[in-house]
């Protein structure tokens, strides 16, 4: 996500949807940025927002979703 910050939310969602149409198995790894303070600077805030939006788009379509904290996994979906 950090390498695509200049793209709009709509473009990123479109690219994710295209990627999810692939017949291959894909593993996505996202940072959990939802458990902290909202950043003051606009770039960091945009990163947090896009990570949440992209994470929601991905998890809607994935067969399995796990949260891993300190090496301990918990199946969410």
N, C-alpha and C positions, 0 to 999 in steps of 0.2 A: 504494500500500500504506500509506503514511504516513497518508493521510486515512481509513483504515479500521482503524486499530490497535485500536479498541474491539471489533471483531467477532472471533468465534472463528475458529480455523483451518478448522473444518468449514463455517462460513457462507461464508468467502472461497472455499473450493474449490467449493462449490455455485454461487456467483455466477460464478466463472470458467467452470465447466462450462456454465452457461446461456449465457454470452457466446459460448463456442466453438460453440454450435449455430447461431449466426447465419449466414445465407448470404453475408454480406459478407466482403470481405477485410479483415483486421485486422492492424495492425502493433503489436506489444508492444515496449516498451523498458524494460529492467530494469537497475538498477545492479548491478555485480558487487561483491558484499560478501563473497565467499568467500576473498579473498586477503589478509586482514589479521588483526589481533588481535581476539579475541573481546571485545566490550565488557563492562565491569563493570556498567553500569547496566541495569536490567531492561527499560526501554523500548527502548533501542538493541539489546539482545540479541534482544528479540521481533521487532524490525524485520528484523534479519539472518536470523532463523529463518524468518519468514514470507516474506521475499524468496526464500529458497532453496526453500521448499515450493511457493510459487506458481510460481516459475520451472520447477520440475520438472513441475507439472501442465500448464503451458502448452506446454512443449517436447514433451511426450508427444503432443500433438494437432496441433502445427504441422507444416506441410509443409516449411518451411525454417527453419533456425536459424543465426544468424550471431553471432560474437563480434567486436566492433570495439574495437581498442585503438589510440589515437593516429591515428585515421582509417584504419587498415589493417584490412580485414575478412577474417575467416577463416570459411568455411562449416563448421559443425559437423554439420548435418543437412540 
